[in-house]
Amino acid sequence: MEIERKFWIDQFPDLPCKVHKRTEQGYLSITPFEVRIRKSEDCATGQCTYRLTIKSQGDLARHEVETALEAQQYEELKSLLDRPMICKDYRAYALEDGYTLECSIVDGGVFSYAEVEFPSEEAAASWRPLPFLGRETTYETGFKMHNYWLDRTVPGGKSE
């Protein structure tokens, strides 16, 4: 189960970065489940990982299944896509409360967002957002990366 809250951000926060990756992702299916592939390259080591992820519909809590792919499998699946990959500059930050803040700048700055994952819906509800986080988009139906994938408009309705 994935339980996360999402927020708009203007830029990466001024916090010590614990992970920095360049990622690309694309969607094989949107409904009834999101089926996506992702390649992540660690900016410090150059090491790449490849994942297949299946997510249920939902907002705060969604069922999520992930599995590792080999590079060849990833490339074969990528060849099935009918749109360009989404590219993200991804950074993760350890927060004082023990959670991790994950931030992404999408396609060179079209929009940026942050996520925090939680062990339970109760923990998510009681967590107080950091002052620099923008508008919360957790429950906004238009704020889904698959919407951006489909029409390259910013989730939430703003055009590129």
Biotite code that builds the C-alpha atoms (Angstrom):
import biotite.structure as struc

atoms = struc.array([
    struc.Atom([0.000, 0.000, 0.000], chain_id="A", res_id=1, res_name="MET", atom_name="CA", element="C"),
    struc.Atom([1.278, 3.441, -0.908], chain_id="A", res_id=2, res_name="GLU", atom_name="CA", element="C"),
    struc.Atom([0.097, 6.251, 1.369], chain_id="A", res_id=3, res_name="ILE", atom_name="CA", element="C"),
    struc.Atom([1.388, 9.676, 0.378], chain_id="A", res_id=4, res_name="GLU", atom_name="CA", element="C"),
    struc.Atom([0.573, 13.353, 0.431], chain_id="A", res_id=5, res_name="ARG", atom_name="CA", element="C"),
    struc.Atom([1.492, 15.558, -2.542], chain_id="A", res_id=6, res_name="LYS", atom_name="CA", element="C"),
    struc.Atom([2.301, 19.266, -2.844], chain_id="A", res_id=7, res_name="PHE", atom_name="CA", element="C"),
    struc.Atom([3.320, 21.825, -5.454], chain_id="A", res_id=8, res_name="TRP", atom_name="CA", element="C"),
    struc.Atom([6.802, 23.264, -5.015], chain_id="A", res_id=9, res_name="ILE", atom_name="CA", element="C"),
    struc.Atom([8.606, 26.058, -6.860], chain_id="A", res_id=10, res_name="ASP", atom_name="CA", element="C"),
    struc.Atom([12.096, 24.619, -6.513], chain_id="A", res_id=11, res_name="GLN", atom_name="CA", element="C"),
    struc.Atom([14.117, 22.065, -4.610], chain_id="A", res_id=12, res_name="PHE", atom_name="CA", element="C"),
    struc.Atom([14.254, 22.835, -0.885], chain_id="A", res_id=13, res_name="PRO", atom_name="CA", element="C"),
    struc.Atom([17.374, 24.106, 0.811], chain_id="A", res_id=14, res_name="ASP", atom_name="CA", element="C"),
    struc.Atom([17.964, 20.865, 2.720], chain_id="A", res_id=15, res_name="LEU", atom_name="CA", element="C"),
    struc.Atom([20.769, 18.301, 2.584], chain_id="A", res_id=16, res_name="PRO", atom_name="CA", element="C"),
    struc.Atom([20.021, 15.955, -0.299], chain_id="A", res_id=17, res_name="CYS", atom_name="CA", element="C"),
    struc.Atom([20.381, 12.228, 0.437], chain_id="A", res_id=18, res_name="LYS", atom_name="CA", element="C"),
    struc.Atom([19.429, 10.909, -3.042], chain_id="A", res_id=19, res_name="VAL", atom_name="CA", element="C"),
    struc.Atom([19.680, 12.555, -6.467], chain_id="A", res_id=20, res_name="HIS", atom_name="CA", element="C"),
    struc.Atom([18.459, 10.719, -9.555], chain_id="A", res_id=21, res_name="LYS", atom_name="CA", element="C"),
    struc.Atom([17.474, 11.411, -13.120], chain_id="A", res_id=22, res_name="ARG", atom_name="CA", element="C"),
    struc.Atom([14.422, 9.385, -14.049], chain_id="A", res_id=23, res_name="THR", atom_name="CA", element="C"),
    struc.Atom([12.290, 8.731, -17.072], chain_id="A", res_id=24, res_name="GLU", atom_name="CA", element="C"),
    struc.Atom([8.889, 7.110, -16.929], chain_id="A", res_id=25, res_name="GLN", atom_name="CA", element="C"),
    struc.Atom([6.071, 6.169, -19.235], chain_id="A", res_id=26, res_name="GLY", atom_name="CA", element="C"),
    struc.Atom([2.678, 4.532, -18.954], chain_id="A", res_id=27, res_name="TYR", atom_name="CA", element="C"),
    struc.Atom([1.642, 1.304, -20.633], chain_id="A", res_id=28, res_name="LEU", atom_name="CA", element="C"),
    struc.Atom([-1.900, 1.653, -19.273], chain_id="A", res_id=29, res_name="SER", atom_name="CA", element="C"),
    struc.Atom([-3.884, 4.187, -17.274], chain_id="A", res_id=30, res_name="ILE", atom_name="CA", element="C"),
    struc.Atom([-7.122, 2.347, -16.460], chain_id="A", res_id=31, res_name="THR", atom_name="CA", element="C"),
    struc.Atom([-8.291, 0.409, -14.620], chain_id="A", res_id=32, res_name="PRO", atom_name="CA", element="C"),
    struc.Atom([-4.773, 0.362, -13.169], chain_id="A", res_id=33, res_name="PHE", atom_name="CA", element="C"),
    struc.Atom([-1.751, 2.521, -13.845], chain_id="A", res_id=34, res_name="GLU", atom_name="CA", element="C"),
    struc.Atom([0.976, 0.388, -15.347], chain_id="A", res_id=35, res_name="VAL", atom_name="CA", element="C"),
    struc.Atom([4.204, 2.298, -15.736], chain_id="A", res_id=36, res_name="ARG", atom_name="CA", element="C"),
    struc.Atom([7.854, 1.725, -16.400], chain_id="A", res_id=37, res_name="ILE", atom_name="CA", element="C"),
    struc.Atom([10.670, 3.783, -14.949], chain_id="A", res_id=38, res_name="ARG", atom_name="CA", element="C"),
    struc.Atom([14.409, 4.070, -15.406], chain_id="A", res_id=39, res_name="LYS", atom_name="CA", element="C"),
    struc.Atom([16.346, 5.819, -12.621], chain_id="A", res_id=40, res_name="SER", atom_name="CA", element="C"),
    struc.Atom([19.975, 6.819, -12.867], chain_id="A", res_id=41, res_name="GLU", atom_name="CA", element="C"),
    struc.Atom([21.783, 7.667, -9.637], chain_id="A", res_id=42, res_name="ASP", atom_name="CA", element="C"),
    struc.Atom([23.571, 10.976, -10.251], chain_id="A", res_id=43, res_name="CYS", atom_name="CA", element="C"),
    struc.Atom([26.411, 10.078, -7.857], chain_id="A", res_id=44, res_name="ALA", atom_name="CA", element="C"),
    struc.Atom([27.209, 6.607, -9.176], chain_id="A", res_id=45, res_name="THR", atom_name="CA", element="C"),
    struc.Atom([25.694, 6.455, -12.662], chain_id="A", res_id=46, res_name="GLY", atom_name="CA", element="C"),
    struc.Atom([24.013, 3.163, -11.723], chain_id="A", res_id=47, res_name="GLN", atom_name="CA", element="C"),
    struc.Atom([20.630, 2.578, -13.387], chain_id="A", res_id=48, res_name="CYS", atom_name="CA", element="C"),
    struc.Atom([17.647, 0.697, -12.037], chain_id="A", res_id=49, res_name="THR", atom_name="CA", element="C"),
    struc.Atom([14.531, -0.291, -13.967], chain_id="A", res_id=50, res_name="TYR", atom_name="CA", element="C"),
    struc.Atom([11.060, -0.833, -12.467], chain_id="A", res_id=51, res_name="ARG", atom_name="CA", element="C"),
    struc.Atom([7.602, -1.910, -13.505], chain_id="A", res_id=52, res_name="LEU", atom_name="CA", element="C"),
    struc.Atom([4.914, -0.449, -11.236], chain_id="A", res_id=53, res_name="THR", atom_name="CA", element="C"),
    struc.Atom([1.199, -1.165, -11.070], chain_id="A", res_id=54, res_name="ILE", atom_name="CA", element="C"),
    struc.Atom([-1.004, 1.187, -9.025], chain_id="A", res_id=55, res_name="LYS", atom_name="CA", element="C"),
    struc.Atom([-4.696, 1.138, -8.247], chain_id="A", res_id=56, res_name="SER", atom_name="CA", element="C"),
    struc.Atom([-6.873, 4.223, -8.559], chain_id="A", res_id=57, res_name="GLN", atom_name="CA", element="C"),
    struc.Atom([-7.073, 6.511, -5.533], chain_id="A", res_id=58, res_name="GLY", atom_name="CA", element="C"),
    struc.Atom([-5.634, 9.594, -3.919], chain_id="A", res_id=59, res_name="ASP", atom_name="CA", element="C"),
    struc.Atom([-4.071, 9.367, -0.427], chain_id="A", res_id=60, res_name="LEU", atom_name="CA", element="C"),
    struc.Atom([-3.857, 5.568, -0.365], chain_id="A", res_id=61, res_name="ALA", atom_name="CA", element="C"),
    struc.Atom([-3.384, 3.285, -3.360], chain_id="A", res_id=62, res_name="ARG", atom_name="CA", element="C"),
    struc.Atom([-2.380, -0.306, -3.752], chain_id="A", res_id=63, res_name="HIS", atom_name="CA", element="C"),
    struc.Atom([1.040, -0.485, -5.404], chain_id="A", res_id=64, res_name="GLU", atom_name="CA", element="C"),
    struc.Atom([3.025, -3.427, -6.743], chain_id="A", res_id=65, res_name="VAL", atom_name="CA", element="C"),
    struc.Atom([6.586, -2.910, -8.002], chain_id="A", res_id=66, res_name="GLU", atom_name="CA", element="C"),
    struc.Atom([9.018, -5.297, -9.575], chain_id="A", res_id=67, res_name="THR", atom_name="CA", element="C"),
    struc.Atom([12.537, -4.939, -10.923], chain_id="A", res_id=68, res_name="ALA", atom_name="CA", element="C"),
    struc.Atom([13.176, -5.140, -14.640], chain_id="A", res_id=69, res_name="LEU", atom_name="CA", element="C"),
    struc.Atom([16.304, -5.894, -16.594], chain_id="A", res_id=70, res_name="GLU", atom_name="CA", element="C"),
    struc.Atom([17.494, -3.160, -18.964], chain_id="A", res_id=71, res_name="ALA", atom_name="CA", element="C"),
    struc.Atom([16.460, -5.213, -21.997], chain_id="A", res_id=72, res_name="GLN", atom_name="CA", element="C"),
    struc.Atom([12.949, -5.775, -20.631], chain_id="A", res_id=73, res_name="GLN", atom_name="CA", element="C"),
    struc.Atom([12.636, -2.064, -19.929], chain_id="A", res_id=74, res_name="TYR", atom_name="CA", element="C"),
    struc.Atom([13.692, -1.162, -23.480], chain_id="A", res_id=75, res_name="GLU", atom_name="CA", element="C"),
    struc.Atom([11.258, -3.692, -24.951], chain_id="A", res_id=76, res_name="GLU", atom_name="CA", element="C"),
    struc.Atom([8.382, -2.239, -22.928], chain_id="A", res_id=77, res_name="LEU", atom_name="CA", element="C"),
    struc.Atom([9.479, 1.307, -23.739], chain_id="A", res_id=78, res_name="LYS", atom_name="CA", element="C"),
    struc.Atom([9.254, 0.501, -27.456], chain_id="A", res_id=79, res_name="SER", atom_name="CA", element="C"),
    struc.Atom([5.492, -0.093, -26.971], chain_id="A", res_id=80, res_name="LEU", atom_name="CA", element="C"),
    struc.Atom([4.838, 3.482, -25.807], chain_id="A", res_id=81, res_name="LEU", atom_name="CA", element="C"),
    struc.Atom([3.138, 5.979, -28.090], chain_id="A", res_id=82, res_name="ASP", atom_name="CA", element="C"),
    struc.Atom([4.370, 9.128, -26.327], chain_id="A", res_id=83, res_name="ARG", atom_name="CA", element="C"),
    struc.Atom([7.722, 10.523, -25.227], chain_id="A", res_id=84, res_name="PRO", atom_name="CA", element="C"),
    struc.Atom([8.942, 9.590, -21.767], chain_id="A", res_id=85, res_name="MET", atom_name="CA", element="C"),
    struc.Atom([8.450, 11.982, -18.854], chain_id="A", res_id=86, res_name="ILE", atom_name="CA", element="C"),
    struc.Atom([11.834, 13.113, -17.503], chain_id="A", res_id=87, res_name="CYS", atom_name="CA", element="C"),
    struc.Atom([12.329, 14.068, -13.872], chain_id="A", res_id=88, res_name="LYS", atom_name="CA", element="C"),
    struc.Atom([15.114, 15.514, -11.781], chain_id="A", res_id=89, res_name="ASP", atom_name="CA", element="C"),
    struc.Atom([14.403, 13.664, -8.496], chain_id="A", res_id=90, res_name="TYR", atom_name="CA", element="C"),
    struc.Atom([15.815, 14.410, -5.067], chain_id="A", res_id=91, res_name="ARG", atom_name="CA", element="C"),
    struc.Atom([15.048, 12.945, -1.650], chain_id="A", res_id=92, res_name="ALA", atom_name="CA", element="C"),
    struc.Atom([15.614, 14.580, 1.722], chain_id="A", res_id=93, res_name="TYR", atom_name="CA", element="C"),
    struc.Atom([15.542, 13.125, 5.243], chain_id="A", res_id=94, res_name="ALA", atom_name="CA", element="C"),
    struc.Atom([13.180, 15.091, 7.475], chain_id="A", res_id=95, res_name="LEU", atom_name="CA", element="C"),
    struc.Atom([13.662, 15.577, 11.205], chain_id="A", res_id=96, res_name="GLU", atom_name="CA", element="C"),
    struc.Atom([10.468, 13.644, 11.957], chain_id="A", res_id=97, res_name="ASP", atom_name="CA", element="C"),
    struc.Atom([11.865, 10.530, 10.263], chain_id="A", res_id=98, res_name="GLY", atom_name="CA", element="C"),
    struc.Atom([9.912, 10.863, 7.018], chain_id="A", res_id=99, res_name="TYR", atom_name="CA", element="C"),
    struc.Atom([11.439, 11.393, 3.589], chain_id="A", res_id=100, res_name="THR", atom_name="CA", element="C"),
    struc.Atom([10.543, 14.316, 1.361], chain_id="A", res_id=101, res_name="LEU", atom_name="CA", element="C"),
    struc.Atom([10.708, 13.320, -2.309], chain_id="A", res_id=102, res_name="GLU", atom_name="CA", element="C"),
    struc.Atom([10.827, 16.194, -4.815], chain_id="A", res_id=103, res_name="CYS", atom_name="CA", element="C"),
    struc.Atom([10.710, 16.154, -8.605], chain_id="A", res_id=104, res_name="SER", atom_name="CA", element="C"),
    struc.Atom([11.124, 18.798, -11.260], chain_id="A", res_id=105, res_name="ILE", atom_name="CA", element="C"),
    struc.Atom([9.310, 17.490, -14.337], chain_id="A", res_id=106, res_name="VAL", atom_name="CA", element="C"),
    struc.Atom([10.473, 17.886, -17.938], chain_id="A", res_id=107, res_name="ASP", atom_name="CA", element="C"),
    struc.Atom([12.995, 20.622, -17.220], chain_id="A", res_id=108, res_name="GLY", atom_name="CA", element="C"),
    struc.Atom([10.670, 22.748, -15.098], chain_id="A", res_id=109, res_name="GLY", atom_name="CA", element="C"),
    struc.Atom([7.185, 22.427, -16.591], chain_id="A", res_id=110, res_name="VAL", atom_name="CA", element="C"),
    struc.Atom([6.063, 21.877, -13.001], chain_id="A", res_id=111, res_name="PHE", atom_name="CA", element="C"),
    struc.Atom([7.495, 20.618, -9.714], chain_id="A", res_id=112, res_name="SER", atom_name="CA", element="C"),
    struc.Atom([6.001, 18.627, -6.892], chain_id="A", res_id=113, res_name="TYR", atom_name="CA", element="C"),
    struc.Atom([6.850, 16.990, -3.567], chain_id="A", res_id=114, res_name="ALA", atom_name="CA", element="C"),
    struc.Atom([5.587, 13.823, -1.892], chain_id="A", res_id=115, res_name="GLU", atom_name="CA", element="C"),
    struc.Atom([5.858, 12.368, 1.586], chain_id="A", res_id=116, res_name="VAL", atom_name="CA", element="C"),
    struc.Atom([5.016, 8.690, 2.183], chain_id="A", res_id=117, res_name="GLU", atom_name="CA", element="C"),
    struc.Atom([3.522, 7.473, 5.451], chain_id="A", res_id=118, res_name="PHE", atom_name="CA", element="C"),
    struc.Atom([3.056, 4.126, 7.216], chain_id="A", res_id=119, res_name="PRO", atom_name="CA", element="C"),
    struc.Atom([-0.682, 4.746, 7.794], chain_id="A", res_id=120, res_name="SER", atom_name="CA", element="C"),
    struc.Atom([-3.519, 7.066, 6.840], chain_id="A", res_id=121, res_name="GLU", atom_name="CA", element="C"),
    struc.Atom([-3.594, 8.275, 10.441], chain_id="A", res_id=122, res_name="GLU", atom_name="CA", element="C"),
    struc.Atom([0.075, 9.286, 10.281], chain_id="A", res_id=123, res_name="ALA", atom_name="CA", element="C"),
    struc.Atom([-0.575, 11.082, 7.001], chain_id="A", res_id=124, res_name="ALA", atom_name="CA", element="C"),
    struc.Atom([-3.534, 12.975, 8.471], chain_id="A", res_id=125, res_name="ALA", atom_name="CA", element="C"),
    struc.Atom([-1.598, 14.106, 11.532], chain_id="A", res_id=126, res_name="SER", atom_name="CA", element="C"),
    struc.Atom([1.534, 15.248, 9.660], chain_id="A", res_id=127, res_name="TRP", atom_name="CA", element="C"),
    struc.Atom([1.965, 19.020, 9.388], chain_id="A", res_id=128, res_name="ARG", atom_name="CA", element="C"),
    struc.Atom([3.368, 20.215, 6.034], chain_id="A", res_id=129, res_name="PRO", atom_name="CA", element="C"),
    struc.Atom([6.612, 22.146, 6.031], chain_id="A", res_id=130, res_name="LEU", atom_name="CA", element="C"),
    struc.Atom([6.256, 25.903, 5.476], chain_id="A", res_id=131, res_name="PRO", atom_name="CA", element="C"),
    struc.Atom([7.939, 25.896, 2.045], chain_id="A", res_id=132, res_name="PHE", atom_name="CA", element="C"),
    struc.Atom([5.556, 23.325, 0.580], chain_id="A", res_id=133, res_name="LEU", atom_name="CA", element="C"),
    struc.Atom([2.952, 24.827, -1.724], chain_id="A", res_id=134, res_name="GLY", atom_name="CA", element="C"),
    struc.Atom([-0.668, 23.930, -2.252], chain_id="A", res_id=135, res_name="ARG", atom_name="CA", element="C"),
    struc.Atom([-1.531, 20.376, -1.318], chain_id="A", res_id=136, res_name="GLU", atom_name="CA", element="C"),
    struc.Atom([-2.717, 18.340, -4.296], chain_id="A", res_id=137, res_name="THR", atom_name="CA", element="C"),
    struc.Atom([-3.304, 14.960, -2.654], chain_id="A", res_id=138, res_name="THR", atom_name="CA", element="C"),
    struc.Atom([-7.057, 15.021, -3.187], chain_id="A", res_id=139, res_name="TYR", atom_name="CA", element="C"),
    struc.Atom([-7.128, 16.923, -6.483], chain_id="A", res_id=140, res_name="GLU", atom_name="CA", element="C"),
    struc.Atom([-8.340, 14.452, -9.070], chain_id="A", res_id=141, res_name="THR", atom_name="CA", element="C"),
    struc.Atom([-6.509, 16.224, -11.904], chain_id="A", res_id=142, res_name="GLY", atom_name="CA", element="C"),
    struc.Atom([-3.139, 15.973, -10.183], chain_id="A", res_id=143, res_name="PHE", atom_name="CA", element="C"),
    struc.Atom([-1.896, 12.656, -11.465], chain_id="A", res_id=144, res_name="LYS", atom_name="CA", element="C"),
    struc.Atom([1.230, 12.050, -13.492], chain_id="A", res_id=145, res_name="MET", atom_name="CA", element="C"),
    struc.Atom([-0.780, 9.893, -15.877], chain_id="A", res_id=146, res_name="HIS", atom_name="CA", element="C"),
    struc.Atom([-2.835, 12.995, -16.802], chain_id="A", res_id=147, res_name="ASN", atom_name="CA", element="C"),
    struc.Atom([0.358, 14.790, -17.715], chain_id="A", res_id=148, res_name="TYR", atom_name="CA", element="C"),
    struc.Atom([1.490, 11.720, -19.648], chain_id="A", res_id=149, res_name="TRP", atom_name="CA", element="C"),
    struc.Atom([-1.724, 11.716, -21.680], chain_id="A", res_id=150, res_name="LEU", atom_name="CA", element="C"),
    struc.Atom([-1.819, 15.331, -22.785], chain_id="A", res_id=151, res_name="ASP", atom_name="CA", element="C"),
    struc.Atom([1.306, 17.055, -21.466], chain_id="A", res_id=152, res_name="ARG", atom_name="CA", element="C"),
    struc.Atom([-0.686, 19.585, -19.498], chain_id="A", res_id=153, res_name="THR", atom_name="CA", element="C"),
    struc.Atom([0.293, 20.172, -15.919], chain_id="A", res_id=154, res_name="VAL", atom_name="CA", element="C"),
    struc.Atom([-1.756, 18.028, -13.535], chain_id="A", res_id=155, res_name="PRO", atom_name="CA", element="C"),
    struc.Atom([-4.447, 20.262, -12.141], chain_id="A", res_id=156, res_name="GLY", atom_name="CA", element="C"),
    struc.Atom([-5.283, 21.829, -15.485], chain_id="A", res_id=157, res_name="GLY", atom_name="CA", element="C"),
    struc.Atom([-2.538, 24.308, -16.382], chain_id="A", res_id=158, res_name="LYS", atom_name="CA", element="C"),
    struc.Atom([-1.110, 23.933, -19.878], chain_id="A", res_id=159, res_name="SER", atom_name="CA", element="C"),
    struc.Atom([2.604, 23.668, -20.586], chain_id="A", res_id=160, res_name="GLU", atom_name="CA", element="C"),
])
